Amino acid sequence: MTQDIHYKDQLSADGDGQRSVTPSSEAYQAMLRDLARSRVEIWASLEQQVQELEDILAQYNPLDVIGNILFANAVFDAENI
């Protein structure tokens, strides 16, 4: 995959040493071309990761998984219950 490629004209240095993305038209087009070329590889990687996640989730009771996800993402203040 091309995720580690950095385009020199796409990144500009700030005064604080951080880099911020300011895409130029040429760099953006190059990134889109690289992304299009990697489409099959990206899709295969996603399918593999989905299969791995399904294998992990199959080891657990679905209701326990749903309950834990809901609890972990619930918005409430434990001190006021």
N, C-alpha and C positions, 0 to 999 in steps of 0.2 A: 504494500500500500504506500501511498505517497503522503501520509500524515506527518512525517518528520521533515518534509521539505519546507524551507523558509525562502520566500522570495525577497531578495534584497530591496527591490523597489516597492515592496508592499509594507515593509516595516520601517518606521522612523523612530529614532532615539529621542526620548524626552530628556529634559534637564535632570530628572531624578534617577536616571539609570534604568527606568522602566521603558518597555517598548509598547507602543500602542499601534493598532492596526489601522492603517490608512491606505486602503487598496487603490492602486492606480488601475486604469482601465486595462492596460496590458497585463499586469500581474493577475488581475481578476479573471481575464480570459484564459490565461495559462492555468490558473487554478481550476477553472471549469473544465478545461480540456483534460487535465490530470484526473479529475473526479470522474469524468465520463469514461476514461480509459480504465479506471479502477472499479467500474460498476459491477462487473461479474465477481470480482474478488471481494468487494464489500458485501454483496448479497450472500455469497457463500459463508463469509465470516458471521453475518447476522443469523443465518440459518443454523450454523453450528452453535452459536451462543444461545439461541432459543432452545435448541435440543438439550443443551447442558442444563439450562434452567428448568425445563420440563422434567428432566431426570431427577433433579434435586427436589422439586416440588412433589413429585410422585411418591417420595418417601414419607410424606406427611399427610395428616388428615386435612382435607380442603377447608373444613370449617374452622379448624385451629389456625390455619394460615390466614384466612380471611379475617378472623377475629383479631389476630395479632397485628395485621396490617392496619385494620381500622383503629385499634387502640393506639398504635404507634403514631398515627396521623391525626388523632383526635385533637381538637382544639378546646382545651379546658384548663382551668387553673386549679391544680390539686389542693391548694390551700383554701379554696372557697367551696369545696364540695361538702 
